[in-house]
Amino acid sequence: MFICAAGDNHGAIDQLYSDVIAFEESLGVRFDYVIHVGDFGIWPDPDRIDKATRKHEGAGDFPAWYTERQPVPRPTVFIKGNHEDFVWLDAHPTGEILDGLRYLKNGYTTELVMDEGAIVVGGIGGCFGTSDYERSSRNLQGYARRHYTCDEIERLCKYGRLDILLLHDAPAGVEFTRRLRDGRESRYVSEVPGLVEALECTRPRVCFFGHHHRRVDAEIAGISCIGLNIVGRPGNLVGFDVPVRGRDWSVLGEWASV
């Protein structure tokens, strides 16, 4: 099964799928699915966008796609980021947002189905919030829903082994490097709780995450974890092949948009 893993696009849906199709052409394959690590940019009502979104990208392309009920060009599964309309998303019990666009709620799994079988994907979207982590996810209101909770991780762990784990935030132990304006390097390491436990319980073949807008590779709990860049930057898209049977997987390539 050919899958394209995509990083944060913050409402730039037109560019996301334009890049996906161009990436296919460069590889000479057609992706069976796109999987997305959150901050897809689900804002059906531009008046409801949060402060950070208003300051930067704005509501993006989703209002037009939703108004026109435009189907996505490749079947897509996404988890929430920390900049979405969470109330609106959670009001969709089936997760079907547009034709071909499926929302995977925190602590749940879905199957990517083909004739020869299926790949099981689980997800924990959103970012860590100190005041909300120990609370019941059912009790989170409004913008607090951008945070994942320990009960969501416990629910996911009950499913057992997965093929792919989608996270928005980075598991503890992932190190990031960025170059400052004066040329020096700045390093920081994720310390968020819960996500390593999700890896240990579900033992996926591979894990993808976003949020930090950095393309990184890490091994956490013995599992390959791939951090994806933001849309329009190298490493936003990674193509990989996941056989339906077995535990193997392999990278096909990365999209080097600039």
WOMOFEN-V598199 format. One record per residue. N is the residue number from 1. RES is the residue in one letter. PSI is psi in radians with two decimals (* if undefined). BURIAL is + if it has 24 or more other C-alpha atoms within 12 Angstrom, else -. Layout:
# WOMOFEN-V598199
n:res:psi:burial
N:RES:PSI:BURIAL
N:RES:PSI:BURIAL
This chain:
# WOMOFEN-V598199
n:res:psi:burial
1:M:2.21:+
2:F:2.14:+
3:I:2.48:+
4:C:2.07:+
5:A:2.26:+
6:A:2.44:+
7:G:-3.10:+
8:D:2.34:+
9:N:-0.14:+
10:H:0.85:+
11:G:-0.13:+
12:A:1.16:+
13:I:-0.68:+
14:D:-0.83:+
15:Q:-0.68:+
16:L:-0.94:+
17:Y:-0.48:+
18:S:-0.73:-
19:D:-0.69:+
20:V:-0.80:+
21:I:-0.69:+
22:A:-0.64:-
23:F:-0.76:+
24:E:-0.81:+
25:E:-0.66:-
26:S:-0.54:-
27:L:-0.39:-
28:G:0.53:-
29:V:2.92:-
30:R:2.19:+
31:F:2.37:+
32:D:-0.58:+
33:Y:2.70:+
34:V:2.32:+
35:I:2.47:+
36:H:2.40:+
37:V:0.26:+
38:G:2.94:+
39:D:0.79:+
40:F:-0.54:+
41:G:0.86:+
42:I:1.63:+
43:W:1.48:+
44:P:-0.52:+
45:D:1.90:-
46:P:-0.37:+
47:D:-0.19:-
48:R:0.07:+
49:I:2.63:+
50:D:3.02:+
51:K:-0.74:-
52:A:-0.72:-
53:T:-0.69:+
54:R:-0.63:-
55:K:-0.52:-
56:H:-1.56:-
57:E:-0.41:+
58:G:-2.99:+
59:A:-0.32:+
60:G:-2.66:+
61:D:-0.26:+
62:F:-0.69:+
63:P:-0.72:+
64:A:-0.76:-
65:W:-0.74:+
66:Y:-0.72:+
67:T:-0.72:-
68:E:-0.06:-
69:R:0.82:-
70:Q:2.15:-
71:P:2.58:-
72:V:2.58:+
73:P:-0.32:+
74:R:2.43:+
75:P:2.26:+
76:T:2.35:+
77:V:2.28:+
78:F:2.66:+
79:I:2.93:+
80:K:2.64:+
81:G:-2.56:+
82:N:0.18:+
83:H:1.42:+
84:E:2.98:+
85:D:1.57:+
86:F:-0.65:+
87:V:-0.79:+
88:W:-0.76:-
89:L:-0.81:+
90:D:-0.16:+
91:A:0.03:-
92:H:1.60:-
93:P:-0.51:-
94:T:-0.30:-
95:G:-0.06:+
96:E:1.86:+
97:I:-0.82:+
98:L:2.96:+
99:D:1.98:-
100:G:-0.13:-
101:L:1.97:+
102:R:2.27:+
103:Y:2.16:+
104:L:1.97:+
105:K:2.73:+
106:N:2.33:+
107:G:0.13:+
108:Y:2.98:+
109:T:2.84:+
110:T:2.88:+
111:E:2.38:+
112:L:1.93:+
113:V:2.39:-
114:M:3.02:-
115:D:-0.65:-
116:E:-0.08:-
117:G:-2.79:-
118:A:2.66:-
119:I:2.33:+
120:V:2.20:+
121:V:2.33:+
122:G:2.81:+
123:G:2.52:+
124:I:1.80:+
125:G:3.11:+
126:G:3.14:+
127:C:3.02:+
128:F:2.42:+
129:G:2.09:+
130:T:-0.77:-
131:S:-0.26:-
132:D:-0.23:+
133:Y:-0.72:+
134:E:-0.08:-
135:R:2.79:-
136:S:2.36:-
137:S:-0.49:+
138:R:-0.40:-
139:N:-0.07:-
140:L:2.38:-
141:Q:2.61:-
142:G:-2.30:-
143:Y:-0.31:+
144:A:-0.33:+
145:R:-0.06:+
146:R:-0.18:+
147:H:2.48:+
148:Y:2.81:+
149:T:2.80:+
150:C:-0.54:+
151:D:-0.48:+
152:E:-0.68:+
153:I:-0.72:+
154:E:-0.68:+
155:R:-0.75:+
156:L:-0.67:+
157:C:-0.45:+
158:K:-0.34:-
159:Y:-0.35:+
160:G:-2.58:+
161:R:2.37:+
162:L:2.96:+
163:D:-0.75:+
164:I:2.38:+
165:L:2.18:+
166:L:2.20:+
167:L:2.66:+
168:H:-0.91:+
169:D:2.91:+
170:A:2.42:+
171:P:2.68:+
172:A:2.40:+
173:G:-0.29:-
174:V:2.25:+
175:E:2.39:+
176:F:2.52:+
177:T:2.37:-
178:R:2.65:-
179:R:2.22:-
180:L:2.93:-
181:R:-0.52:-
182:D:0.10:-
183:G:-0.22:-
184:R:2.76:-
185:E:2.43:-
186:S:2.31:-
187:R:2.49:-
188:Y:2.70:-
189:V:2.32:-
190:S:2.40:+
191:E:0.30:-
192:V:2.49:+
193:P:2.82:+
194:G:-0.63:+
195:L:-0.56:+
196:V:-0.69:+
197:E:-0.68:+
198:A:-0.71:+
199:L:-0.79:+
200:E:-0.62:+
201:C:-0.66:+
202:T:-0.33:+
203:R:0.99:+
204:P:2.83:+
205:R:-0.69:+
206:V:2.65:+
207:C:2.44:+
208:F:2.53:+
209:F:2.93:+
210:G:-2.23:+
211:H:-0.77:+
212:H:-0.10:+
213:H:0.76:+
214:R:2.42:+
215:R:1.92:+
216:V:2.71:+
217:D:2.36:+
218:A:2.77:+
219:E:2.01:-
220:I:2.24:+
221:A:0.56:+
222:G:0.20:-
223:I:2.37:+
224:S:2.16:+
225:C:2.17:+
226:I:2.06:+
227:G:2.30:+
228:L:2.53:+
229:N:3.00:+
230:I:2.74:+
231:V:2.46:+
232:G:-0.05:+
233:R:2.66:+
234:P:2.38:+
235:G:0.17:+
236:N:-0.57:+
237:L:2.31:+
238:V:2.16:+
239:G:2.41:+
240:F:2.78:+
241:D:2.16:+
242:V:1.81:+
243:P:2.52:+
244:V:-0.64:+
245:R:2.59:-
246:G:-2.95:-
247:R:0.16:-
248:D:2.80:-
249:W:2.73:+
250:S:2.57:-
251:V:2.30:-
252:L:-0.59:+
253:G:3.10:+
254:E:2.55:+
255:W:2.18:+
256:A:0.84:-
257:S:2.63:-
258:V:*:-
